[in-house]
Amino acid sequence: MNVTDRGTRTDRIVLISTLLALAALYTLWYHADDDRIAALLVFALPPLLLGIGVLVRRATARFWAGVFALCWFSHGVMIAWAHADERVFGLIEIALSLTIVFSSNAPGLRAKFGKKA
């Protein structure tokens, strides 16, 4: 079943740019890691692929971006709390994941709470 995305152009631009920013953050964060390839496959590839899915207007990509963002938020909180040397990365991850949650749910929130015709 091919369900198209019903979000506005602005919703898609915000979501795509935030997903790409998150992928860039992970690339910067893990660039010097010993297991750099594994870290990039686990952390940077999912937001990149979801960004492509949102770009081609797949509604499932928007849904999964919101689901994954909850995990990214938890990861950011854990890093910000437990690792003082990586706290800035964790806080940026928290901000980006919250933006993803709200922008991925914007069409549904607008339908639920928007002005009635």
The 8 nearest C-alpha neighbors of each residue, nearest first, counted from 0:
[[1, 2, 3, 59, 57, 58, 4, 60],
 [0, 2, 3, 57, 58, 59, 4, 56],
 [3, 1, 58, 0, 57, 4, 59, 56],
 [4, 2, 57, 58, 56, 5, 1, 59],
 [3, 5, 58, 56, 57, 6, 2, 61],
 [6, 4, 3, 7, 106, 58, 56, 2],
 [7, 5, 106, 4, 10, 11, 8, 105],
 [6, 8, 10, 9, 11, 5, 106, 4],
 [7, 9, 11, 10, 12, 6, 13, 5],
 [8, 10, 12, 7, 11, 13, 6, 14],
 [11, 9, 7, 13, 8, 12, 6, 102],
 [10, 12, 14, 8, 9, 13, 15, 7],
 [11, 13, 9, 15, 14, 10, 16, 8],
 [12, 14, 16, 10, 11, 15, 17, 9],
 [15, 13, 11, 17, 12, 16, 102, 99],
 [16, 14, 50, 18, 12, 17, 13, 11],
 [15, 17, 19, 13, 18, 14, 12, 20],
 [16, 18, 20, 14, 19, 15, 13, 21],
 [19, 17, 21, 46, 15, 20, 16, 50],
 [18, 20, 22, 16, 21, 17, 47, 23],
 [21, 19, 17, 23, 18, 22, 16, 24],
 [20, 22, 24, 18, 23, 19, 17, 25],
 [21, 23, 43, 19, 25, 24, 20, 46],
 [24, 22, 20, 26, 21, 25, 19, 27],
 [25, 23, 21, 27, 22, 26, 28, 20],
 [24, 26, 28, 22, 27, 23, 43, 29],
 [27, 25, 23, 24, 28, 29, 30, 22],
 [28, 26, 24, 30, 25, 29, 23, 31],
 [27, 29, 25, 26, 30, 24, 88, 31],
 [28, 30, 32, 26, 31, 27, 25, 35],
 [31, 29, 27, 26, 32, 28, 35, 25],
 [32, 30, 29, 33, 35, 28, 27, 34],
 [33, 31, 35, 29, 34, 30, 38, 28],
 [32, 34, 35, 31, 36, 29, 30, 38],
 [35, 33, 32, 37, 36, 38, 29, 31],
 [34, 36, 32, 38, 33, 37, 29, 39],
 [37, 35, 39, 38, 34, 40, 33, 41],
 [36, 38, 40, 39, 34, 35, 41, 42],
 [39, 37, 35, 41, 36, 40, 42, 34],
 [38, 40, 43, 36, 42, 41, 37, 35],
 [41, 39, 37, 44, 38, 42, 43, 36],
 [40, 42, 38, 39, 37, 43, 44, 45],
 [41, 43, 39, 38, 40, 44, 25, 45],
 [44, 42, 22, 39, 25, 45, 40, 46],
 [43, 45, 47, 40, 46, 42, 48, 39],
 [46, 44, 48, 47, 43, 49, 42, 41],
 [47, 45, 49, 18, 48, 44, 22, 50],
 [46, 48, 44, 50, 45, 49, 19, 22],
 [49, 47, 51, 45, 50, 46, 44, 52],
 [50, 48, 52, 46, 51, 60, 47, 45],
 [49, 51, 15, 47, 53, 48, 52, 18],
 [52, 50, 54, 48, 49, 53, 55, 47],
 [53, 51, 49, 60, 55, 54, 50, 57],
 [52, 54, 56, 50, 55, 51, 57, 60],
 [53, 55, 51, 52, 56, 50, 15, 11],
 [54, 56, 52, 53, 57, 51, 4, 50],
 [57, 55, 53, 4, 54, 3, 58, 52],
 [56, 58, 3, 60, 59, 4, 52, 53],
 [59, 57, 4, 61, 3, 60, 2, 56],
 [58, 60, 62, 61, 57, 63, 2, 52],
 [61, 59, 63, 52, 58, 62, 57, 49],
 [60, 62, 64, 58, 59, 103, 63, 53],
 [63, 61, 59, 65, 60, 64, 58, 66],
 [62, 64, 66, 60, 65, 61, 67, 59],
 [63, 65, 61, 67, 62, 66, 68, 60],
 [66, 64, 100, 68, 63, 62, 67, 103],
 [65, 67, 63, 68, 64, 69, 62, 70],
 [66, 68, 70, 64, 69, 65, 63, 71],
 [69, 67, 71, 96, 65, 70, 66, 64],
 [68, 70, 72, 67, 71, 66, 73, 65],
 [69, 71, 73, 67, 68, 72, 74, 66],
 [70, 72, 68, 74, 73, 69, 96, 75],
 [71, 73, 93, 69, 75, 70, 96, 74],
 [74, 72, 70, 76, 75, 71, 77, 69],
 [73, 75, 71, 77, 72, 76, 70, 78],
 [76, 74, 89, 72, 78, 93, 92, 77],
 [77, 75, 79, 73, 74, 78, 80, 72],
 [76, 78, 74, 80, 75, 79, 81, 73],
 [79, 77, 75, 89, 81, 82, 80, 76],
 [80, 78, 86, 89, 76, 77, 81, 82],
 [81, 79, 77, 78, 76, 82, 83, 86],
 [80, 82, 78, 79, 77, 83, 86, 76],
 [83, 81, 78, 85, 84, 79, 86, 80],
 [82, 84, 86, 85, 81, 79, 80, 78],
 [83, 85, 82, 86, 87, 79, 88, 81],
 [86, 84, 88, 83, 82, 87, 89, 78],
 [85, 87, 79, 89, 83, 88, 84, 82],
 [88, 86, 90, 89, 85, 91, 79, 84],
 [89, 87, 91, 86, 85, 90, 92, 28],
 [88, 90, 75, 79, 92, 86, 78, 87],
 [89, 91, 93, 87, 92, 88, 79, 86],
 [90, 92, 94, 88, 93, 89, 95, 87],
 [91, 93, 89, 95, 75, 90, 94, 96],
 [92, 94, 72, 90, 75, 96, 91, 95],
 [95, 93, 91, 97, 92, 96, 98, 90],
 [96, 94, 98, 92, 97, 93, 91, 17],
 [95, 97, 68, 99, 93, 98, 72, 94],
 [98, 96, 100, 94, 99, 95, 93, 101],
 [97, 99, 95, 101, 96, 100, 102, 94],
 [98, 100, 96, 102, 97, 101, 103, 14],
 [101, 99, 65, 97, 103, 98, 102, 68],
 [100, 102, 104, 98, 99, 103, 105, 97],
 [101, 103, 105, 99, 104, 100, 14, 10],
 [104, 102, 100, 61, 101, 65, 105, 99],
 [103, 105, 101, 102, 107, 106, 108, 100],
 [104, 106, 102, 108, 107, 103, 109, 101],
 [107, 105, 109, 6, 108, 104, 110, 5],
 [106, 108, 110, 109, 104, 105, 111, 112],
 [109, 107, 105, 111, 110, 106, 112, 104],
 [108, 110, 113, 106, 112, 107, 111, 105],
 [111, 109, 107, 108, 113, 112, 106, 114],
 [110, 112, 108, 109, 113, 107, 106, 114],
 [111, 113, 109, 108, 110, 114, 115, 107],
 [114, 112, 109, 110, 111, 115, 108, 116],
 [113, 115, 116, 112, 109, 110, 111, 108],
 [114, 116, 113, 112, 110, 111, 109, 108],
 [115, 114, 113, 110, 112, 111, 109, 108]]
